[in-house]
Amino acid sequence: MTDLSHLARPGATIAIRVTPNARRPGVDLVEDQIRVAVTETPEAGKATEAARAALAKAMGVAKTRLVLVRGATARDKLFRLDGP
């Protein structure tokens, strides 16, 4: 898993691309784009929540600090890091 702890600044926005139904979950940095692969299906927000948890783990923050700003039903999502 890629270490993204350098992005953990309050107020920072993080753009990611989610790949649902992946064989192996993980977070990778590909050509300055964060890609999050999750094994969950894109139904009822399951893939989004799994992506939030994976991103939070890679950043070393609590997943409750990541707020979805845009992309609830899209593959491209934008999260904001709240709190101290």
NORBEL-V507789 format. One record per pair of residues at least 12 apart in sequence whose ideal C-beta (glycine too) atoms are under 10 Angstrom apart, sorted by the first residue. I is the first residue (numbers start at 1). J is the second residue. Records with the same first field share a line. If there is no record, write none. Layout:
I->J + J
This chain:
1->25 + 26 + 27 + 28 + 54 + 57 + 58
2->26 + 27 + 28 + 29 + 30 + 34 + 35 + 36 + 58 + 59
3->27 + 29 + 58 + 59 + 60
4->16 + 27 + 29 + 34 + 55 + 56 + 57 + 58 + 59 + 60 + 61
5->58 + 59 + 60 + 61
6->59 + 60
7->34 + 55 + 58 + 59 + 60 + 61 + 81
8->56 + 58 + 59 + 60 + 61 + 65 + 81
9->59 + 81
10->61 + 65 + 80 + 81 + 82 + 83 + 84
11->80 + 81 + 82 + 83
12->59 + 79 + 80 + 81 + 82
13->67 + 69 + 70 + 78 + 79 + 80 + 81
14->34 + 55 + 58 + 59 + 66 + 69 + 77 + 78 + 79 + 80 + 81
15->32 + 33 + 34 + 69 + 70 + 71 + 76 + 77 + 78 + 79
16->33 + 34 + 35 + 36 + 51 + 52 + 54 + 55 + 58 + 71 + 75 + 76 + 77 + 78 + 79
17->30 + 33 + 34 + 35 + 36 + 37 + 51 + 71 + 74 + 75 + 76 + 77
18->34 + 35 + 36 + 37 + 38 + 40 + 42 + 47 + 48 + 50 + 51 + 52 + 54 + 55 + 71 + 74 + 75 + 76 + 77
19->35 + 36 + 37 + 38 + 39 + 42 + 47 + 51 + 75
20->36 + 37 + 38 + 39 + 40 + 41 + 42 + 43 + 46 + 47 + 48 + 50 + 51 + 75
21->37 + 38 + 39 + 40 + 41 + 42 + 47
22->35 + 36 + 37 + 38 + 39 + 40 + 47 + 50
23->37 + 39
24->37 + 38 + 39
25->37 + 38 + 39 + 40 + 50 + 51 + 53 + 54
26->38 + 54 + 58
27->51 + 54 + 55 + 57 + 58 + 59
28->58
29->58
33->76
34->51 + 55 + 58 + 59 + 77 + 79
35->75
36->48 + 50 + 51 + 52 + 53 + 54 + 55 + 58 + 75 + 77
37->50 + 51 + 54
38->50 + 51 + 52 + 53 + 54
40->53
42->73 + 74 + 75
45->68 + 72 + 73
47->73 + 75 + 77
48->68 + 71 + 72 + 73 + 74 + 77 + 79
49->63 + 68
51->63 + 66 + 68 + 71 + 75 + 77 + 79
52->64 + 65 + 66 + 67 + 68 + 77 + 79
53->66
55->77 + 79 + 81
56->79 + 81
59->79 + 81
61->81 + 82 + 83
62->83
63->79
64->82 + 83
65->79 + 80 + 81 + 82 + 83 + 84
66->79 + 80 + 81 + 82 + 83
67->79 + 80 + 81 + 82 + 83
68->80
